[in-house]
Amino acid sequence: MPEAGGLAGRIRALPFEVRQYLLITGNYWAFTLTDGALRMLVVLHFHQLGYSPLEVALLFLFYEAFGVITNLVGGWLGARLGLNRTMNAGLALQIVALAMLMVPAAALTVPWVMAAQALSGIAKDLNKMSAKSAVKVLVPSDSPTAGSALYRWVAILTGSKNALKGAGFFLGGALLTLVGFRGAVIAMAVMLAGVLALSLVRLKADLGRQKRKPKFTEVFSASRAVNVLSAARLCLFAARDVWFVVALPVFLYDQHGWSHWTVGGLLALWVIGYGGVQTQAPRLTARLGASPRGVTVMLALLLAGLPAALALLPLAEVGALVAGLLAFGVLFAVNSSWHSYLIVHYARADGVSMDVGFYYMANAMGRLAGTLLSGWIYQSQGLAACLWVSAALVAGSALMALALPREATPR
């Protein structure tokens, strides 16, 4: 007990901004763990029931489509209502989505699951937009090291979130094997209910709320930097999901006979490693130069060569495929973390949630496109074709980044 009291005392002694950051990060972690587990549960459970790869991808259609809408509207709501409210609303909606999946197996029809996934997509993007925007609010902007501090805080938040998402993939595969689909969603709903109760009590009211009520039309960014970076982000995330969401897990399950545990474990390790690299991105990019445009283009071009090289490999050599995709994860993590820093840096200080929301709307559009392409291209052409499309999309992201301003001037 003294140790617990000592820990609580040390936490209370931290600056208010740091305590709020820790609370937001913990909130984001808990949500992300369930989000990753639910995705793996849906992919493996419904494929096991006989759904085709394209049908499995369609189960995520509303998840990604409503994420696009949520990011656009959520940033506006965050500016008007406060980021604490949008974050807590995300947690509550995820609990409702999980409750919808607790029905008997016979009631888990495609429209019902798509509706539950729609709520989960809304919940996830409300939570993510709130967490990323809150960092900009909490980091002091008048410090001479504000830029590097912001990069570190964003990198830690993003990287740790993705590590937890990877753990969620493993958790989803493990729970499906141990307690079944229904038992898994019940356990996750109970955990999130506890997190929501803590967040309602501890998270600062009106965090990030603008004094002036912004008009809805202001969600469409007038900043060239935000718009260009959003377009590059769309291509970047479509390039990942075109092979990651459906194609790879189904390929390993069908073509190589991997178990649910093994598939979930590999994807978990991939995302955990990816998250770990993201936390180190400020160090990895420190020597690449000061120009945000140059760094963004260089990182994308390095990434584009990997899926093209993997597409040329004999895919029966699963060891080489896995090693190549792990290398893709390292470079993708650095790209993603750098993008996440730039959008928070470019965003308006007053109304940050609207710029971040617009940007993550593009991110969600990329995931939506990648998810649908993953099921369709894999079913019709196979995994190699998914990898070629991935390479082309990353190259497109590099071309778009050429239009970024040379200097990263915050707004």
C-alpha positions as MATLAB code, in Angstrom:
seq = 'MPEAGGLAGRIRALPFEVRQYLLITGNYWAFTLTDGALRMLVVLHFHQLGYSPLEVALLFLFYEAFGVITNLVGGWLGARLGLNRTMNAGLALQIVALAMLMVPAAALTVPWVMAAQALSGIAKDLNKMSAKSAVKVLVPSDSPTAGSALYRWVAILTGSKNALKGAGFFLGGALLTLVGFRGAVIAMAVMLAGVLALSLVRLKADLGRQKRKPKFTEVFSASRAVNVLSAARLCLFAARDVWFVVALPVFLYDQHGWSHWTVGGLLALWVIGYGGVQTQAPRLTARLGASPRGVTVMLALLLAGLPAALALLPLAEVGALVAGLLAFGVLFAVNSSWHSYLIVHYARADGVSMDVGFYYMANAMGRLAGTLLSGWIYQSQGLAACLWVSAALVAGSALMALALPREATPR';
ca = [
       0.000    0.000    0.000;
       2.778    2.526    0.720;
       4.115    1.895   -2.770;
       0.702    2.603   -4.270;
       0.401    5.740   -2.158;
       3.879    6.811   -3.211;
       3.031    6.311   -6.863;
      -0.213    8.259   -6.489;
       1.703   11.052   -4.769;
       4.273   11.212   -7.558;
       1.489   11.397  -10.141;
      -0.231   14.219   -8.225;
       3.092   16.083   -8.113;
       3.347   16.099  -11.912;
       2.324   19.242  -13.801;
      -1.385   19.366  -14.641;
      -0.709   19.116  -18.390;
       1.348   15.951  -17.926;
      -1.353   14.347  -15.752;
      -3.975   15.110  -18.386;
      -1.676   13.733  -21.095;
      -1.239   10.498  -19.110;
      -4.993   10.182  -18.651;
      -5.660   10.769  -22.349;
      -2.961    8.272  -23.305;
      -4.353    5.620  -20.945;
      -7.846    6.223  -22.302;
      -6.545    5.891  -25.856;
      -4.616    2.721  -24.951;
      -7.661    0.954  -23.517;
      -9.809    1.863  -26.485;
      -7.166    0.784  -28.981;
      -6.694   -2.606  -27.305;
     -10.376   -3.419  -27.811;
     -10.390   -1.961  -31.331;
      -7.514   -4.185  -32.469;
      -9.018   -7.253  -30.798;
     -12.425   -6.644  -32.375;
     -10.939   -6.313  -35.858;
      -9.121   -9.627  -35.546;
     -12.201  -11.304  -34.071;
     -14.352  -10.197  -37.002;
     -11.831  -11.184  -39.711;
     -11.096  -14.644  -38.332;
     -14.558  -15.530  -37.000;
     -16.463  -14.639  -40.154;
     -13.892  -16.138  -42.498;
     -14.166  -19.316  -40.454;
     -17.945  -19.208  -40.990;
     -17.347  -19.337  -44.752;
     -17.365  -15.659  -45.754;
     -15.228  -14.841  -48.800;
     -12.363  -12.314  -48.514;
     -14.485   -9.649  -50.241;
     -17.440  -10.339  -47.928;
     -15.149  -10.015  -44.895;
     -13.856   -6.703  -46.264;
     -17.438   -5.472  -46.715;
     -18.066   -6.041  -42.990;
     -15.627   -3.154  -42.433;
     -17.238   -0.931  -45.076;
     -19.334    1.082  -42.619;
     -16.510    1.058  -40.040;
     -14.269    2.959  -42.428;
     -16.995    4.981  -44.182;
     -18.398    6.327  -40.925;
     -14.839    7.064  -39.811;
     -14.571    9.485  -42.734;
     -17.731   11.306  -41.653;
     -16.793   11.224  -37.969;
     -13.415   12.858  -38.476;
     -15.013   15.650  -40.472;
     -17.828   16.287  -37.988;
     -15.894   15.236  -34.871;
     -13.284   17.966  -35.198;
     -16.052   20.553  -35.367;
     -17.798   19.003  -32.349;
     -14.520   18.957  -30.411;
     -14.040   22.679  -31.047;
     -17.601   23.452  -29.935;
     -18.109   20.995  -27.065;
     -14.595   20.174  -25.804;
     -12.309   17.240  -26.515;
     -13.135   15.568  -23.208;
     -16.745   15.118  -24.354;
     -15.848   13.756  -27.783;
     -13.348   11.326  -26.252;
     -15.869   10.033  -23.710;
     -18.540    9.779  -26.401;
     -16.158    7.540  -28.361;
     -15.742    5.204  -25.402;
     -19.502    5.015  -24.833;
     -20.224    4.229  -28.493;
     -17.619    1.447  -28.521;
     -19.373   -0.156  -25.541;
     -22.671   -0.011  -27.459;
     -21.023   -1.533  -30.541;
     -19.632   -4.407  -28.472;
     -23.042   -4.935  -26.849;
     -24.591   -5.296  -30.305;
     -22.263   -8.235  -30.995;
     -23.314  -10.077  -27.819;
     -26.466  -11.384  -29.526;
     -26.769  -15.135  -30.324;
     -24.757  -16.347  -33.321;
     -27.887  -16.721  -35.477;
     -28.586  -12.980  -35.119;
     -25.099  -11.960  -36.355;
     -26.267  -11.210  -39.873;
     -24.178   -9.145  -42.276;
     -26.321   -5.962  -41.913;
     -26.266   -6.253  -38.100;
     -22.495   -6.674  -37.949;
     -22.002   -3.822  -40.417;
     -24.157   -1.581  -38.199;
     -22.111   -2.521  -35.131;
     -18.926   -1.838  -37.083;
     -20.312    1.551  -38.119;
     -20.699    2.523  -34.450;
     -17.215    1.191  -33.732;
     -15.786    3.275  -36.581;
     -17.453    6.422  -35.218;
     -16.186    5.606  -31.732;
     -12.613    4.959  -32.830;
     -12.226    8.177  -34.781;
     -13.850   10.322  -32.084;
     -11.366    8.867  -29.612;
      -8.337    9.251  -31.888;
      -9.157   12.771  -33.061;
      -9.671   13.850  -29.446;
      -6.395   12.342  -28.246;
      -4.247   13.780  -31.057;
      -5.834   17.235  -30.819;
      -5.463   17.343  -27.040;
      -1.675   17.041  -27.329;
      -1.499   20.335  -29.251;
      -3.572   21.988  -26.509;
      -1.470   20.619  -23.649;
       2.047   21.291  -24.999;
       3.101   24.892  -24.115;
       3.510   26.807  -27.382;
       5.704   29.591  -25.971;
       8.670   27.339  -25.160;
      11.766   27.531  -27.408;
      11.701   23.722  -27.596;
       7.949   23.510  -28.244;
       8.418   21.957  -31.708;
      10.619   19.091  -30.541;
       8.471   18.536  -27.436;
       5.342   18.333  -29.590;
       7.014   15.787  -31.891;
       8.035   13.637  -28.894;
       4.604   13.741  -27.285;
       2.835   12.889  -30.557;
       5.338   10.107  -31.292;
       4.880    8.551  -27.841;
       1.091    8.744  -28.037;
       0.931    7.343  -31.574;
       3.576    4.678  -31.090;
       2.235    3.377  -27.814;
      -1.279    3.306  -29.286;
      -0.153    1.150  -32.179;
       1.758   -1.186  -29.878;
      -1.483   -1.688  -27.950;
      -3.379   -2.214  -31.203;
      -0.929   -4.984  -32.016;
      -1.516   -6.513  -28.615;
      -5.208   -6.272  -29.445;
      -4.714   -8.374  -32.585;
      -3.114  -11.092  -30.497;
      -5.775  -10.719  -27.821;
      -8.511  -11.105  -30.423;
      -7.064  -14.333  -31.802;
      -6.452  -15.698  -28.304;
      -9.925  -14.811  -26.984;
     -11.596  -16.332  -30.031;
      -9.827  -19.610  -29.278;
     -10.312  -19.522  -25.495;
     -13.765  -18.070  -24.829;
     -15.361  -17.710  -28.243;
     -16.657  -14.656  -30.068;
     -19.443  -13.702  -27.625;
     -17.317  -14.153  -24.493;
     -14.605  -11.962  -25.977;
     -16.874   -9.005  -26.718;
     -18.467   -9.203  -23.242;
     -15.047   -9.057  -21.551;
     -13.980   -6.051  -23.617;
     -17.214   -4.149  -22.960;
     -16.799   -4.576  -19.194;
     -13.218   -3.276  -19.328;
     -14.174   -0.196  -21.342;
     -17.022    0.624  -18.971;
     -14.488    0.961  -16.150;
     -12.246    3.196  -18.280;
     -15.191    5.424  -19.209;
     -16.140    5.875  -15.544;
     -12.592    7.049  -14.704;
     -12.453    9.367  -17.710;
     -15.766   11.013  -16.858;
     -14.429   11.892  -13.396;
     -10.832   12.879  -14.159;
     -10.592   14.357  -17.655;
     -10.623   18.164  -17.724;
     -13.894   19.728  -18.829;
     -13.869   21.876  -21.989;
     -10.405   20.731  -23.095;
      -9.747   22.292  -26.503;
     -13.126   24.039  -26.757;
     -13.031   27.295  -28.719;
     -14.404   30.450  -27.166;
     -15.914   31.348  -30.530;
     -18.387   28.779  -31.865;
     -16.965   27.753  -35.264;
     -19.212   27.304  -38.288;
     -19.432   23.833  -39.790;
     -17.989   25.100  -43.096;
     -14.724   25.804  -41.267;
     -13.981   22.064  -41.025;
     -12.790   22.177  -44.638;
      -9.228   23.354  -44.212;
      -8.070   26.460  -46.044;
      -4.431   25.555  -45.404;
      -2.489   24.247  -48.381;
      -0.121   22.363  -46.080;
      -2.988   20.573  -44.286;
      -4.703   19.695  -47.574;
      -1.552   18.347  -49.242;
      -0.524   16.370  -46.185;
      -4.051   14.926  -45.949;
      -3.905   13.711  -49.555;
      -0.496   12.122  -48.967;
      -1.827   10.449  -45.819;
      -4.784    8.990  -47.746;
      -2.446    7.226  -50.173;
      -0.092    6.114  -47.403;
      -2.755    4.318  -45.386;
      -4.461    2.810  -48.410;
      -1.035    1.364  -49.276;
      -0.848   -0.393  -45.917;
      -4.390   -1.697  -45.696;
      -4.526   -3.020  -49.259;
      -2.471   -6.022  -48.117;
      -2.761   -5.874  -44.318;
      -6.483   -5.896  -43.463;
      -7.847   -8.935  -45.319;
      -5.308  -10.241  -47.833;
      -2.446  -11.209  -45.521;
      -4.415  -12.896  -42.688;
      -6.576  -14.856  -45.153;
      -3.501  -15.790  -47.245;
      -1.658  -17.150  -44.211;
      -4.757  -18.985  -42.937;
      -5.733  -20.518  -46.287;
      -2.463  -20.989  -48.169;
      -0.124  -21.868  -45.305;
      -2.532  -23.383  -42.794;
      -1.704  -20.975  -39.971;
      -3.951  -21.115  -36.891;
      -5.924  -18.175  -35.473;
      -3.293  -17.858  -32.744;
      -0.445  -17.712  -35.234;
      -2.093  -15.235  -37.597;
      -3.137  -12.984  -34.719;
       0.313  -13.292  -33.159;
       2.131  -12.251  -36.342;
      -0.078   -9.230  -36.945;
       0.244   -8.343  -33.267;
       4.049   -8.435  -33.425;
       3.970   -6.378  -36.631;
       1.873   -3.616  -35.092;
       3.654   -3.722  -31.712;
       7.008   -3.336  -33.477;
       5.521   -0.630  -35.670;
       4.355    1.253  -32.576;
       7.733    0.874  -30.914;
       9.488    2.351  -33.940;
       7.038    5.262  -33.991;
       8.084    6.290  -30.485;
      11.687    6.541  -31.736;
      10.826    8.432  -34.941;
      12.116   11.815  -33.654;
      15.588   10.276  -33.290;
      15.415    8.431  -36.609;
      14.412   11.528  -38.596;
      16.735   13.979  -36.798;
      19.505   13.625  -39.406;
      17.326   13.743  -42.526;
      17.304   17.534  -42.811;
      15.116   20.410  -41.714;
      12.807   20.599  -44.739;
       9.482   18.873  -43.997;
       8.880   18.446  -47.717;
      12.231   16.775  -48.297;
      11.879   14.443  -45.318;
       8.309   13.466  -46.273;
       9.227   12.675  -49.898;
      12.400   10.798  -48.953;
      10.626    8.591  -46.418;
       7.837    7.737  -48.865;
      10.226    6.817  -51.676;
      12.185    4.504  -49.375;
       8.948    2.787  -48.403;
       7.604    2.380  -51.953;
      10.388   -0.002  -52.992;
       9.592   -2.629  -50.360;
       6.161   -3.910  -51.478;
       7.373   -3.875  -55.099;
      10.323   -6.073  -54.123;
       8.072   -8.404  -52.112;
       5.683   -8.812  -55.049;
       8.572  -10.300  -57.055;
       9.267  -12.978  -54.426;
       7.788  -16.486  -54.619;
       5.028  -16.133  -52.011;
       5.405  -19.780  -51.012;
       8.567  -18.589  -49.205;
       6.605  -17.373  -46.225;
       9.727  -16.561  -44.192;
      10.979  -14.052  -46.754;
       7.488  -12.572  -47.069;
       7.167  -12.070  -43.323;
      10.660  -10.566  -43.061;
       9.871   -8.136  -45.872;
       6.602   -7.078  -44.292;
       8.372   -6.496  -40.973;
      10.803   -4.188  -42.795;
       7.809   -2.449  -44.387;
       6.447   -1.942  -40.870;
       9.622   -0.175  -39.732;
       9.634    2.308  -42.615;
       5.869    2.775  -42.518;
       6.062    3.572  -38.796;
       8.559    6.371  -39.384;
       6.435    7.755  -42.253;
       3.271    7.653  -40.153;
       4.835    9.242  -37.062;
       6.376   12.038  -39.133;
       3.000   12.735  -40.777;
       1.269   12.731  -37.360;
       3.735   15.310  -36.063;
       3.401   17.540  -39.133;
      -0.394   17.733  -38.988;
      -0.393   18.720  -35.314;
       2.354   21.248  -36.062;
       0.534   22.736  -39.085;
      -2.867   22.817  -37.332;
      -4.359   26.073  -36.088;
      -3.703   26.706  -32.408;
      -7.323   27.831  -32.037;
      -9.424   25.118  -33.635;
      -6.780   22.395  -33.761;
      -9.428   19.664  -33.658;
     -10.924   20.821  -36.971;
      -7.614   20.621  -38.864;
      -6.734   17.314  -37.196;
     -10.250   16.019  -37.861;
     -10.013   16.948  -41.550;
      -6.646   15.226  -41.811;
      -7.879   12.043  -40.156;
     -10.903   12.112  -42.435;
      -8.428   11.631  -45.272;
      -6.704    8.934  -43.211;
     -10.054    7.118  -42.846;
     -10.730    7.442  -46.588;
      -7.374    5.773  -47.217;
      -8.242    2.921  -44.860;
     -11.644    2.531  -46.501;
     -10.121    2.334  -49.975;
      -7.374   -0.014  -48.779;
      -9.839   -2.314  -46.999;
     -12.124   -2.709  -50.015;
      -9.189   -3.137  -52.379;
      -7.672   -5.720  -50.029;
     -10.682   -8.025  -50.281;
     -11.403   -7.411  -53.972;
      -7.846   -7.585  -55.357;
      -6.870  -10.568  -53.200;
      -9.978  -12.514  -54.222;
      -9.484  -11.775  -57.923;
      -5.694  -11.463  -58.345;
      -3.938  -12.681  -55.186;
      -1.506  -11.236  -52.656;
       1.183  -10.228  -55.182;
      -1.249   -7.864  -56.899;
      -2.086   -6.284  -53.511;
       1.626   -5.608  -52.989;
       2.004   -3.962  -56.418;
      -0.941   -1.679  -55.687;
       0.635   -0.856  -52.315;
       3.875    0.236  -54.008;
       1.978    2.447  -56.456;
       0.007    4.124  -53.669;
       3.140    4.943  -51.639;
       4.747    6.417  -54.757;
       1.611    8.547  -55.163;
       2.006    9.753  -51.589;
       5.578   10.852  -52.358;
       4.445   12.788  -55.433;
       1.767   14.614  -53.450;
       4.246   15.524  -50.717;
       6.258   17.501  -53.294;
       3.577   20.187  -52.961;
       4.226   20.696  -49.225;
       5.760   24.022  -48.153;
       9.512   23.889  -47.667;
       9.371   25.207  -44.123;
       7.159   23.776  -41.348;
       5.588   27.005  -40.090;
       2.896   26.430  -37.472;
      -0.371   28.339  -37.727;
];
